[in-house]
Amino acid sequence: MTVTLMDATNNHLNRGGSDMCAAVSHRRVLLQSRVVKLIGLLSAVAVAACAHTTAISKAGPTTPVPTPGSRAVTFEYLMRAPVPALCEHDPGNLRNGELPPQEGHPGDVRIALNYETGAYKVAFGDLTGGAGDAAMVTDCDTGGVAWPETVQLYRAGPQLNIAGPTRLGGIDLSDLTHGGSEIVTDLSISDGVAHVTWMANGPNDGACCPTVKMMADLRWDGSTVVAQNVRRAN
């Protein structure tokens, strides 16, 4: 007589009786329970992975990164911007924010720094009817006491990537208040105008310590930079 595998299995189970069947049934239940738990765990992992991927794809850079040819003046471009004759120095282009040394002209010309906040005195916005312009404060000296600060305005220009931004013009703040120690305390751009606030010397102030708060709007009129609404603020 030929006995098949199925017959052998059935005979074995029959010999084991009801206890054998109960054990097999219990193992099946345990196996099914473990499979269900494993499927649930894999599903949770898949959901978490999808959520993480979505968050990364939606996240953007916290700081805009300038790209070549963007036609906008950035701080990196101002670091090599052209400046006019200042503090008995010849006109030239900044290098890393400072005018390179000139023979026969001691002292420095550089982008002004706010020593209280640690920030450079620059602003970005629209000055010429299109976004991408900038304003920058310069300070300088001839090897001793700092001279009055100036405000220079810039646009991208045709040679932005090669020669840096194009200078529109600027204002020497001592030409407005004649104090001799003008120091910019705030600079911003809005409505096509550079808004500047500075401290100037009053009649009883020492050269070190200007106390008169002044404000003005600097505007590009298509050919030069003009100061408007010059006023005392304290």
C-alpha positions as CSV (number, residue, x, y, z in Angstrom):
1,M,0.0,0.0,0.0
2,T,1.3,3.4,-0.9
3,V,1.2,6.0,1.8
4,T,1.3,9.7,0.7
5,L,2.8,12.5,2.7
6,M,-0.7,13.8,3.4
7,D,-1.7,10.4,4.7
8,A,1.3,10.3,7.0
9,T,0.6,13.7,8.4
10,N,-3.0,12.8,9.1
11,N,-2.1,9.6,10.8
12,H,0.5,11.4,12.9
13,L,-2.1,13.9,14.0
14,N,-4.7,11.2,14.6
15,R,-2.2,9.4,16.9
16,G,-1.5,12.6,18.8
17,G,-5.2,13.0,19.5
18,S,-6.8,16.2,20.6
19,D,-3.8,17.5,22.5
20,M,-1.7,17.5,19.4
21,C,-4.3,19.4,17.4
22,A,-4.7,22.0,20.2
23,A,-0.9,22.6,20.3
24,V,-0.8,23.1,16.5
25,S,-3.7,25.4,16.7
26,H,-2.0,27.5,19.4
27,R,1.2,27.8,17.4
28,R,-0.8,29.0,14.4
29,V,-2.4,31.7,16.5
30,L,0.9,32.8,17.9
31,L,2.4,32.9,14.4
32,Q,-0.5,34.9,13.1
33,S,-0.2,37.4,16.0
34,R,3.5,37.9,15.3
35,V,2.9,38.5,11.6
36,V,0.2,41.1,12.4
37,K,2.6,42.9,14.8
38,L,5.4,42.8,12.2
39,I,3.2,44.3,9.5
40,G,2.1,47.0,11.9
41,L,5.7,47.9,12.8
42,L,6.7,48.0,9.1
43,S,3.7,50.3,8.4
44,A,4.7,52.7,11.2
45,V,8.3,52.9,9.9
46,A,7.1,53.6,6.4
47,V,4.7,56.4,7.6
48,A,7.5,58.0,9.6
49,A,9.9,57.8,6.7
50,C,7.4,59.5,4.4
51,A,6.7,62.2,6.9
52,H,10.5,62.9,7.3
53,T,11.0,63.0,3.5
54,T,8.1,65.5,3.1
55,A,9.5,67.8,5.8
56,I,12.9,67.9,4.1
57,S,11.4,68.6,0.7
58,K,9.4,71.5,2.0
59,A,12.2,73.1,4.0
60,G,14.1,75.9,2.3
61,P,17.4,77.6,3.1
62,T,17.2,80.0,5.9
63,T,19.6,82.4,4.2
64,P,19.3,83.4,0.5
65,V,22.4,82.4,-1.4
66,P,23.4,84.9,-4.1
67,T,23.8,83.3,-7.5
68,P,26.1,84.6,-10.3
69,G,24.1,86.7,-12.8
70,S,21.2,87.3,-10.4
71,R,21.6,91.1,-11.1
72,A,21.3,92.0,-7.5
73,V,23.9,93.8,-5.4
74,T,24.8,91.6,-2.4
75,F,27.1,92.2,0.5
76,E,29.7,90.1,-1.3
77,Y,29.6,92.6,-4.2
78,L,29.8,95.6,-1.9
79,M,33.0,94.1,-0.5
80,R,34.7,95.1,-3.8
81,A,32.6,98.1,-4.6
82,P,34.1,101.3,-6.1
83,V,34.4,104.3,-3.7
84,P,35.1,108.0,-4.5
85,A,38.1,110.0,-3.2
86,L,37.8,109.9,0.6
87,C,40.1,111.1,3.4
88,E,42.7,112.2,0.9
89,H,42.8,108.8,-0.8
90,D,42.4,108.4,-4.5
91,P,39.2,106.7,-5.8
92,G,39.4,102.9,-6.1
93,N,37.7,99.6,-5.6
94,L,37.5,98.0,-2.2
95,R,39.1,94.6,-1.6
96,N,37.5,92.5,1.1
97,G,35.7,95.7,2.3
98,E,38.8,97.9,2.5
99,L,40.6,100.1,0.0
100,P,44.0,98.7,-0.7
101,P,47.0,100.8,0.7
102,Q,48.0,103.7,-1.5
103,E,51.5,105.1,-1.5
104,G,51.6,108.6,0.0
105,H,48.1,108.2,1.5
106,P,48.2,106.9,5.1
107,G,45.1,105.7,6.8
108,D,42.2,103.5,5.7
109,V,38.9,103.6,3.8
110,R,36.4,100.8,4.5
111,I,32.8,99.8,4.9
112,A,31.7,101.2,8.2
113,L,30.9,98.8,11.1
114,N,28.4,99.3,13.9
115,Y,30.6,98.5,16.9
116,E,27.6,98.1,19.2
117,T,25.8,95.4,17.0
118,G,28.8,94.0,15.1
119,A,26.9,94.6,11.8
120,Y,28.1,96.4,8.7
121,K,26.2,99.6,7.8
122,V,24.6,98.4,4.6
123,A,21.1,98.2,3.3
124,F,19.5,96.5,0.2
125,G,16.4,97.4,-1.8
126,D,15.0,99.3,-4.7
127,L,16.6,102.7,-5.5
128,T,16.3,102.9,-9.3
129,G,13.0,101.3,-10.1
130,G,14.1,97.7,-9.9
131,A,15.1,95.4,-7.1
132,G,18.7,94.7,-6.4
133,D,20.2,98.1,-5.4
134,A,22.2,98.9,-2.2
135,A,23.3,101.6,0.2
136,M,26.6,101.5,2.0
137,V,28.2,103.7,4.7
138,T,32.0,104.3,4.5
139,D,34.3,105.5,7.2
140,C,37.9,106.5,6.8
141,D,40.9,108.2,8.3
142,T,44.3,109.5,7.4
143,G,46.1,107.6,10.2
144,G,44.4,109.3,13.1
145,V,40.9,110.3,14.1
146,A,38.1,109.0,11.9
147,W,36.5,111.5,9.5
148,P,32.8,112.0,9.0
149,E,31.0,109.0,7.5
150,T,29.5,109.0,4.0
151,V,26.6,107.1,2.4
152,Q,27.2,105.6,-1.1
153,L,24.4,104.2,-3.3
154,Y,24.8,101.4,-5.8
155,R,23.0,99.5,-8.5
156,A,24.0,96.2,-10.2
157,G,25.2,97.7,-13.5
158,P,26.3,95.9,-16.6
159,Q,29.6,94.6,-15.1
160,L,28.4,93.4,-11.8
161,N,30.1,90.0,-11.9
162,I,33.4,91.4,-13.3
163,A,33.9,94.9,-11.9
164,G,31.4,94.9,-9.0
165,P,28.4,97.2,-8.6
166,T,28.0,100.6,-10.3
167,R,28.1,103.5,-8.0
168,L,25.3,106.0,-8.4
169,G,26.8,108.6,-6.1
170,G,27.0,109.5,-2.4
171,I,26.5,112.1,0.3
172,D,29.2,113.2,2.8
173,L,27.1,113.7,5.9
174,S,29.4,116.5,7.1
175,D,28.2,118.5,4.1
176,L,24.7,118.4,5.6
177,T,25.4,119.1,9.3
178,H,29.0,120.4,9.3
179,G,29.7,118.7,12.7
180,G,32.9,117.0,11.8
181,S,32.1,113.7,13.5
182,E,29.0,112.4,11.8
183,I,28.3,108.8,12.6
184,V,25.4,106.8,11.0
185,T,23.2,104.9,13.5
186,D,20.6,103.5,11.1
187,L,20.3,102.8,7.4
188,S,17.4,101.3,5.4
189,I,15.8,101.4,2.0
190,S,12.1,101.7,1.2
191,D,9.9,103.4,-1.3
192,G,12.8,104.0,-3.6
193,V,14.7,106.0,-1.0
194,A,17.7,105.3,1.3
195,H,16.7,106.5,4.8
196,V,19.7,107.4,7.0
197,T,19.9,108.4,10.6
198,W,23.1,109.8,12.1
199,M,24.6,111.7,15.1
200,A,26.1,115.1,14.5
201,N,27.9,117.5,16.8
202,G,26.0,120.3,18.5
203,P,27.5,123.6,19.3
204,N,28.6,122.4,22.8
205,D,29.7,118.9,21.8
206,G,33.2,117.7,21.8
207,A,34.6,116.1,18.7
208,C,34.3,112.6,20.2
209,C,30.7,112.8,21.3
210,P,28.0,114.0,18.9
211,T,24.6,114.3,20.5
212,V,22.3,115.8,17.8
213,K,20.2,113.1,16.1
214,M,19.6,113.8,12.4
215,M,17.6,112.1,9.6
216,A,17.5,112.4,5.8
217,D,16.2,110.7,2.7
218,L,18.8,110.0,-0.1
219,R,17.3,109.7,-3.5
220,W,18.7,108.9,-7.0
221,D,17.1,111.4,-9.4
222,G,18.4,109.7,-12.5
223,S,21.7,111.6,-12.6
224,T,22.9,112.1,-9.1
225,V,22.1,111.4,-5.4
226,V,20.3,114.2,-3.6
227,A,19.5,114.6,0.1
228,Q,15.9,115.4,1.0
229,N,13.9,116.0,4.2
230,V,17.0,116.7,6.2
231,R,15.7,117.2,9.8
232,R,16.7,117.0,13.4
233,A,15.1,114.1,15.3
234,N,15.8,115.0,18.9
